[in-house]
Amino acid sequence: MATCTETRAPQPTTLGLVTEGSPRQPAGSRVEFLADETWKLQERMPPRMSLNLIYILLILLVLNVEIVVPTADQYAKRLGASESFSGAVIALTPVFQGIIGVPINYSMLSRNVSMKSIIIIMVASSILGNVLYALAGLMHSKIIILVSRMIIGICQCQLAGPIYIARAVGVKKRTKVMFLYSTMAAVAFFGAPLIAALLEMFVKDLRIQDLVLDSDTIPGWFMAVLYFIYMLLIVFFFEDAEDVETTASPSGETDTNDANEESQESLCQPGFLICLLSSFISPMTTTMCTVFFVKLAEQAWDLSVSATSLWLAAAMVVVAAMSYLSGVVTPYIEDRKGLLLSSLLACISATLTYHIGHDWSTASIIIFVLGFLLMQSCSGVVKNYGYALVPKIVAPQLKDAAGTVNMVVLQLGRGTGAQLGAMMNTTSFAVSQVGSYFLLAVLLYIFRAQLKQHAKLCEYKAIDPVEASGENKRNPG
């Protein structure tokens, strides 16, 4: 007896894409299906271990820059260098990351090199840079110190975090994840001086003061070990993310016009440029504060390296806590309003750091430290909102390019702040902080209409599965 079989076309399995030959669904059920898939796209999260490794990467990168701050001046004097040399030692890492490292990382990503491979290559090179930094004392060479910091800067891979989050985290979760990501930087700012103080006490208690290992070189050895452990974790546990927003359209059809749209879109928009300004000012003032605080504590307050490091660590604990708590209110404040508010608060807080004269009383030190804490906290919030806004206000196909430019500007801001912090006095320091955030707040108010979410990303929110079923819309968070 003959039998008749029916061959059906394969069903779509990703993000509601409808392929040619798929059976036509009723209009109502198709809209609900697309709405549900679109909601999943907006709410998606990467594997927890991979995201945690991205968080740890930022901690290591900031730690690698900041851990040498308490000992940079001492190391420079030991090699017969000037005060400006110690600022250059700190500044070279973010500057070379911005002008060389970030473009190299972006070029590798654009050539479809996996993010996992990029991180492994960069971390391995960072190990080399830190070993060279530690050996510079043995060689008694200022050039080796500068070369080592250049290598560390080029291989920092700061671009990995923002691009991974932009690709792997849905638009509804992105602001919260970006705030947590930026909080890791605050944790590193706290950890760097604390670890520097502990390492200083370790080598002095054990009376280890030879040419290979002492209080100046131990940060290099310490970071090389941390990077080696991290590289092993990346090899065994990290998973790459796929950027699904640029491969599928919310209407359920494959987007065949990305190339034409990308040629029509431009990053030279007022809103994006304002975000770049915030990405420059925030790390510039943060690094300037840290370097200037160390200089002030050691030269004006007569504190030792370990005591200065502990004071700075205690201050950054407060900053890290306030940065974390600021993430709690992000679902209730629009990004552009939060950016404007935090800029104004940073400007007001900076006025407390103004000091007249050379004598420091207990009251004047307390007022300065209070202004330092408040300004550092507000500066972190400014950076968080800037991070979160960049991938939202540009077209989805320009997210990687926007993230790259943003990271270059951020690194240049850090490098500028490190150099300026080593050269400023109390008056010029306070004026620069107040003026920077006042300018940013004015520009944010003038161009606030340009900081809206990009129209194409809004299309992803056009269909809500709860609305499709006739219920009230969810809070987008």
C-alpha positions as CSV (number, residue, x, y, z in Angstrom):
1,M,0.0,0.0,0.0
2,A,1.5,3.4,-1.1
3,T,2.1,6.0,1.5
4,C,2.3,9.7,1.1
5,T,4.6,11.8,3.2
6,E,4.7,15.6,3.4
7,T,8.0,17.4,3.6
8,R,7.9,20.7,5.6
9,A,10.3,23.6,5.4
10,P,12.5,24.0,8.4
11,Q,11.1,26.4,11.0
12,P,13.0,29.5,12.1
13,T,15.0,29.2,15.3
14,T,16.5,32.6,15.9
15,L,15.0,35.9,16.9
16,G,11.8,35.5,14.9
17,L,13.5,35.5,11.5
18,V,11.1,34.4,8.7
19,T,12.8,32.5,5.9
20,E,11.6,31.9,2.5
21,G,9.5,28.7,2.4
22,S,8.3,29.0,5.9
23,P,4.5,28.3,6.3
24,R,2.5,31.5,6.6
25,Q,1.2,32.1,10.1
26,P,-2.0,34.0,10.9
27,A,-1.3,37.7,11.3
28,G,-2.2,37.7,15.0
29,S,-0.1,34.7,16.1
30,R,2.8,36.0,14.0
31,V,2.8,39.4,15.7
32,E,2.7,37.7,19.1
33,F,5.5,35.4,18.1
34,L,7.6,38.3,16.9
35,A,6.8,40.3,19.9
36,D,7.9,37.5,22.2
37,E,11.2,37.0,20.3
38,T,11.8,40.8,20.2
39,W,11.3,40.9,24.0
40,K,13.8,38.1,24.5
41,L,16.3,40.0,22.3
42,Q,15.9,43.1,24.4
43,E,16.3,41.1,27.7
44,R,19.1,38.8,26.7
45,M,22.1,38.2,28.9
46,P,25.4,36.4,28.1
47,P,26.8,33.5,30.1
48,R,27.4,34.6,33.7
49,M,31.0,33.3,33.8
50,S,31.9,35.2,30.6
51,L,30.4,38.4,31.8
52,N,32.2,38.1,35.1
53,L,35.5,37.6,33.3
54,I,34.8,40.9,31.4
55,Y,34.2,42.6,34.8
56,I,37.5,41.1,36.1
57,L,39.3,42.3,33.0
58,L,38.4,45.9,33.7
59,I,39.6,45.5,37.3
60,L,42.9,44.3,36.1
61,L,43.3,47.0,33.5
62,V,42.6,49.9,35.9
63,L,44.7,48.2,38.6
64,N,47.6,48.0,36.2
65,V,47.5,51.7,35.6
66,E,46.8,52.8,39.2
67,I,49.0,50.4,41.2
68,V,52.1,52.3,40.3
69,V,50.8,55.8,41.2
70,P,51.9,55.7,44.9
71,T,55.5,54.6,44.0
72,A,55.9,56.2,40.6
73,D,57.5,59.4,42.0
74,Q,59.8,57.4,44.3
75,Y,60.8,55.1,41.3
76,A,61.5,58.1,39.1
77,K,63.7,59.8,41.8
78,R,65.6,56.5,42.3
79,L,66.5,56.6,38.6
80,G,67.4,60.3,38.7
81,A,64.3,61.5,36.8
82,S,62.1,64.5,37.4
83,E,58.6,64.9,38.8
84,S,57.1,65.2,35.3
85,F,58.7,61.8,34.4
86,S,56.6,60.1,37.1
87,G,53.5,61.7,35.5
88,A,54.6,60.4,32.1
89,V,55.0,56.8,33.6
90,I,51.4,56.9,34.6
91,A,50.1,58.7,31.5
92,L,51.8,56.6,28.9
93,T,49.6,53.5,29.5
94,P,46.2,55.1,28.8
95,V,47.6,57.4,26.0
96,F,49.1,54.5,24.1
97,Q,46.0,52.4,24.7
98,G,44.0,55.2,23.2
99,I,46.0,56.0,20.1
100,I,47.4,52.5,19.3
101,G,45.8,49.8,21.4
102,V,42.1,50.5,20.8
103,P,42.5,50.9,17.0
104,I,44.4,47.6,16.9
105,N,41.7,45.8,18.8
106,Y,39.0,47.3,16.6
107,S,40.9,46.3,13.5
108,M,41.2,42.7,14.8
109,L,37.5,42.6,15.6
110,S,36.6,43.9,12.1
111,R,38.6,41.1,10.6
112,N,36.5,38.6,12.5
113,V,39.2,37.7,15.0
114,S,37.3,36.3,18.0
115,M,37.3,38.4,21.2
116,K,38.6,35.4,23.1
117,S,41.7,35.3,20.9
118,I,42.2,39.1,21.2
119,I,42.0,39.0,25.0
120,I,44.5,36.1,25.2
121,I,47.0,37.9,22.9
122,M,46.7,41.2,24.8
123,V,46.9,39.6,28.3
124,A,50.1,37.7,27.3
125,S,51.7,40.9,26.0
126,S,50.7,42.7,29.3
127,I,52.6,40.0,31.2
128,L,55.7,40.9,29.2
129,G,55.2,44.6,29.8
130,N,54.9,44.2,33.6
131,V,58.0,42.0,33.7
132,L,60.0,44.6,31.9
133,Y,58.7,47.3,34.3
134,A,59.9,45.2,37.2
135,L,63.3,44.6,35.6
136,A,63.9,48.3,34.9
137,G,65.2,48.8,38.4
138,L,67.8,46.1,37.8
139,M,68.8,47.7,34.5
140,H,68.6,51.2,36.0
141,S,67.0,52.4,32.8
142,K,64.4,55.1,32.5
143,I,63.8,54.0,28.8
144,I,62.9,50.5,29.9
145,I,60.3,51.9,32.3
146,L,58.7,54.0,29.5
147,V,58.8,51.1,27.0
148,S,57.2,48.8,29.5
149,R,54.4,51.2,30.2
150,M,53.9,51.7,26.4
151,I,53.6,47.9,25.9
152,I,51.1,47.6,28.8
153,G,49.1,50.5,27.3
154,I,49.0,49.0,23.8
155,C,47.9,45.6,25.1
156,Q,45.3,46.7,27.7
157,C,42.3,45.7,25.5
158,Q,39.9,48.3,27.1
159,L,37.7,47.9,24.0
160,A,36.7,44.3,24.9
161,G,34.3,45.2,27.7
162,P,32.0,47.8,26.1
163,I,31.8,45.9,22.8
164,Y,31.1,42.6,24.5
165,I,28.3,44.2,26.5
166,A,26.9,46.0,23.5
167,R,26.8,42.7,21.6
168,A,25.7,40.3,24.3
169,V,23.4,42.3,26.5
170,G,19.9,43.4,25.4
171,V,19.0,47.1,25.3
172,K,16.8,46.9,28.3
173,K,19.5,45.4,30.5
174,R,22.4,47.4,29.0
175,T,22.4,50.5,31.3
176,K,22.3,48.4,34.5
177,V,25.1,46.1,33.2
178,M,27.2,49.2,32.1
179,F,26.8,50.7,35.6
180,L,28.0,47.5,37.2
181,Y,30.8,47.3,34.7
182,S,31.9,50.8,35.6
183,T,31.6,50.0,39.3
184,M,34.4,47.5,38.7
185,A,36.6,50.4,37.8
186,A,35.8,52.0,41.1
187,V,36.6,48.8,42.9
188,A,40.0,48.8,41.1
189,F,40.6,52.4,42.1
190,F,40.1,51.3,45.7
191,G,42.1,48.1,45.3
192,A,45.2,49.6,43.6
193,P,46.4,51.9,46.5
194,L,45.4,49.2,49.0
195,I,47.5,46.5,47.2
196,A,50.3,49.0,46.7
197,A,50.4,49.7,50.5
198,L,50.3,46.0,51.4
199,L,53.1,45.2,48.9
200,E,55.1,48.1,50.3
201,M,54.7,46.7,53.9
202,F,55.4,43.2,52.7
203,V,58.8,43.9,51.2
204,K,59.8,46.2,54.1
205,D,58.7,43.7,56.8
206,L,60.7,41.0,55.1
207,R,63.5,43.5,54.4
208,I,63.5,42.6,50.7
209,Q,65.3,45.5,49.0
210,D,67.5,44.1,46.2
211,L,67.8,45.2,42.5
212,V,65.2,42.6,41.3
213,L,62.5,42.9,44.0
214,D,61.7,46.0,46.1
215,S,58.9,48.3,46.8
216,D,59.2,50.0,43.4
217,T,59.4,46.8,41.3
218,I,57.0,44.5,43.1
219,P,53.9,46.0,41.5
220,G,55.2,44.8,38.1
221,W,55.8,41.2,39.4
222,F,52.4,41.2,41.1
223,M,50.5,42.2,38.0
224,A,52.3,39.7,35.8
225,V,51.1,36.9,38.1
226,L,47.6,38.2,38.1
227,Y,47.5,38.4,34.3
228,F,48.8,34.9,34.0
229,I,46.1,33.5,36.2
230,Y,43.5,35.5,34.3
231,M,44.7,34.2,30.9
232,L,44.2,30.6,32.1
233,L,40.6,31.5,33.1
234,I,39.9,33.1,29.7
235,V,41.2,30.0,27.9
236,F,39.0,27.6,29.8
237,F,35.8,29.5,30.6
238,F,35.2,32.5,28.3
239,E,32.6,32.3,25.5
240,D,32.3,34.8,22.6
241,A,29.1,36.7,22.0
242,E,27.2,37.1,18.8
243,D,25.8,40.5,17.8
244,V,22.3,39.6,16.9
245,E,20.9,43.1,16.8
246,T,22.7,43.9,13.6
247,T,21.8,40.6,11.9
248,A,18.0,40.7,12.3
249,S,15.4,43.4,12.0
250,P,12.4,43.7,14.4
251,S,10.0,43.1,11.6
252,G,11.2,39.6,11.3
253,E,13.0,39.9,8.0
254,T,16.7,39.8,7.2
255,D,18.1,43.3,6.9
256,T,19.7,43.5,3.5
257,N,20.2,47.3,3.6
258,D,22.8,47.6,6.4
259,A,25.5,48.7,4.0
260,N,23.3,51.5,2.6
261,E,22.1,52.6,6.0
262,E,25.7,52.6,7.4
263,S,26.8,54.9,4.6
264,Q,23.9,57.3,5.4
265,E,24.5,57.3,9.2
266,S,27.2,59.3,10.8
267,L,28.9,59.5,14.2
268,C,29.4,63.3,13.8
269,Q,26.2,64.1,15.6
270,P,25.9,66.6,18.6
271,G,24.6,63.9,20.9
272,F,27.4,61.5,20.2
273,L,30.0,64.3,20.5
274,I,28.6,65.3,23.9
275,C,28.9,61.7,25.0
276,L,32.6,61.8,23.9
277,L,33.2,64.9,25.9
278,S,31.8,63.3,29.0
279,S,34.0,60.2,28.3
280,F,37.0,62.5,28.2
281,I,36.2,64.7,31.2
282,S,35.2,62.0,33.6
283,P,38.4,59.8,33.4
284,M,40.6,63.0,33.1
285,T,39.3,64.4,36.3
286,T,39.3,61.0,38.1
287,T,42.9,60.3,37.2
288,M,43.9,63.9,37.9
289,C,42.3,63.6,41.4
290,T,44.1,60.4,42.2
291,V,47.6,61.6,41.1
292,F,47.1,65.1,42.7
293,F,45.9,63.5,46.0
294,V,49.1,61.3,46.2
295,K,51.3,64.3,45.4
296,L,49.5,66.4,48.0
297,A,49.6,63.8,50.7
298,E,53.3,63.0,50.3
299,Q,54.5,66.6,49.7
300,A,52.1,68.8,51.7
301,W,50.8,66.5,54.4
302,D,54.2,64.6,54.8
303,L,52.6,61.1,54.6
304,S,54.6,58.0,53.7
305,V,53.9,55.9,50.6
306,S,52.1,53.2,52.6
307,A,50.1,55.8,54.6
308,T,49.1,57.7,51.4
309,S,48.1,54.4,49.8
310,L,45.9,53.5,52.7
311,W,44.3,56.9,52.8
312,L,43.6,56.7,49.1
313,A,42.2,53.2,49.4
314,A,39.8,54.3,52.2
315,A,38.6,57.2,50.0
316,M,38.0,54.9,47.0
317,V,36.0,52.5,49.1
318,V,33.5,55.3,49.7
319,V,33.6,56.2,46.0
320,A,33.1,52.5,44.9
321,A,30.1,52.2,47.3
322,M,28.5,55.4,46.0
323,S,29.1,54.3,42.4
324,Y,27.4,50.9,43.2
325,L,24.4,52.6,44.9
326,S,24.0,55.0,42.0
327,G,23.2,52.0,39.8
328,V,20.1,51.3,42.0
329,V,18.3,54.4,40.8
330,T,19.2,54.0,37.1
331,P,15.8,52.4,36.2
332,Y,14.0,55.5,37.5
333,I,16.1,58.3,35.9
334,E,16.4,58.8,32.1
335,D,20.0,58.5,30.9
336,R,20.3,62.1,29.6
337,K,18.8,63.6,32.7
338,G,21.1,61.5,34.9
339,L,24.1,62.6,32.9
340,L,23.1,66.3,33.3
341,L,22.3,65.9,37.1
342,S,25.6,64.1,37.8
343,S,27.6,66.7,35.9
344,L,26.0,69.5,38.0
345,L,26.7,67.7,41.2
346,A,30.3,67.1,40.2
347,C,30.7,70.8,39.5
348,I,29.3,71.8,42.9
349,S,31.4,69.2,44.7
350,A,34.6,70.4,43.0
351,T,34.2,73.8,44.7
352,L,35.1,72.2,48.0
353,T,38.6,71.3,46.8
354,Y,39.6,74.9,46.4
355,H,42.3,75.9,48.9
356,I,44.1,79.2,49.5
357,G,47.7,79.2,50.8
358,H,50.2,76.5,51.6
359,D,49.2,75.7,55.2
360,W,46.8,72.9,55.8
361,S,44.7,72.8,59.0
362,T,42.6,69.8,60.0
363,A,39.4,71.5,58.9
364,S,40.8,72.4,55.5
365,I,42.0,68.8,54.9
366,I,38.5,67.5,55.9
367,I,36.8,69.9,53.5
368,F,39.2,68.9,50.7
369,V,38.7,65.2,51.2
370,L,34.9,65.6,51.3
371,G,35.0,67.5,48.0
372,F,37.4,64.8,46.6
373,L,35.0,62.0,47.6
374,L,31.9,63.7,46.3
375,M,33.5,64.7,43.0
376,Q,35.0,61.3,42.4
377,S,31.6,59.7,43.0
378,C,29.8,62.0,40.7
379,S,32.5,61.7,38.1
380,G,32.0,57.9,38.1
381,V,28.3,58.4,37.5
382,V,29.0,60.7,34.6
383,K,31.2,58.0,33.0
384,N,28.5,55.4,33.6
385,Y,25.8,57.3,31.9
386,G,28.2,58.2,29.0
387,Y,29.0,54.5,28.6
388,A,25.3,53.5,28.6
389,L,24.3,56.3,26.2
390,V,26.8,55.7,23.4
391,P,25.4,52.4,22.0
392,K,21.9,53.7,22.4
393,I,22.0,56.9,20.4
394,V,23.8,55.5,17.4
395,A,22.6,53.1,14.8
396,P,23.0,49.4,15.7
397,Q,25.5,48.8,12.9
398,L,27.7,51.6,14.2
399,K,27.8,50.4,17.8
400,D,31.3,48.9,17.4
401,A,32.7,52.0,15.7
402,A,31.1,54.3,18.3
403,G,32.4,52.1,21.2
404,T,35.9,52.3,19.7
405,V,35.9,56.1,19.3
406,N,34.5,56.4,22.8
407,M,37.2,54.2,24.3
408,V,40.0,56.1,22.5
409,V,38.7,59.4,24.0
410,L,38.3,57.8,27.4
411,Q,42.0,56.6,27.4
412,L,43.2,60.0,26.2
413,G,41.3,61.6,29.0
414,R,43.0,59.3,31.5
415,G,46.4,60.1,30.1
416,T,45.8,63.8,30.1
417,G,44.6,63.7,33.7
418,A,47.7,61.8,34.9
419,Q,50.1,64.3,33.4
420,L,48.1,67.3,34.6
421,G,47.7,66.0,38.1
422,A,51.5,65.7,38.5
423,M,52.0,69.3,37.5
424,M,49.1,71.2,39.1
425,N,48.8,73.2,42.4
426,T,45.7,73.4,44.6
427,T,44.3,76.5,42.8
428,S,44.7,75.3,39.2
429,F,43.4,71.8,40.3
430,A,40.1,73.1,41.7
431,V,39.6,75.6,38.8
432,S,40.1,72.8,36.2
433,Q,37.6,70.5,38.0
434,V,34.8,73.1,38.3
435,G,35.3,74.5,34.8
436,S,35.3,71.0,33.2
437,Y,32.0,69.9,34.7
438,F,30.4,73.3,34.3
439,L,31.1,73.3,30.6
440,L,29.8,69.7,30.2
441,A,26.6,70.6,32.1
442,V,25.9,73.6,29.9
443,L,26.5,71.6,26.7
444,L,24.3,68.8,27.9
445,Y,21.4,71.2,28.6
446,I,21.8,72.9,25.2
447,F,21.9,69.6,23.2
448,R,19.7,67.5,25.5
449,A,17.3,66.8,22.6
450,Q,20.1,65.1,20.7
451,L,20.6,62.5,23.4
452,K,17.6,60.4,22.5
453,Q,17.7,56.7,21.7
454,H,18.3,56.0,18.0
455,A,15.1,55.4,15.9
456,K,16.1,51.9,14.8
457,L,16.6,50.8,18.4
458,C,13.2,52.2,19.2
459,E,11.7,49.9,16.5
460,Y,12.8,47.0,18.8
461,K,10.5,48.4,21.4
462,A,7.6,49.0,19.0
463,I,6.2,45.5,19.6
464,D,5.7,44.5,23.2
465,P,4.5,41.0,24.0
466,V,2.5,42.3,26.9
467,E,0.8,45.0,24.8
468,A,0.0,42.3,22.1
469,S,-1.9,40.3,24.7
470,G,-3.8,43.4,25.9
471,E,-2.0,43.9,29.2
472,N,-0.2,46.9,30.6
473,K,3.3,47.5,29.3
474,R,6.2,46.4,31.4
475,N,8.6,48.8,32.9
476,P,11.6,48.8,30.6
477,G,14.1,49.2,33.4
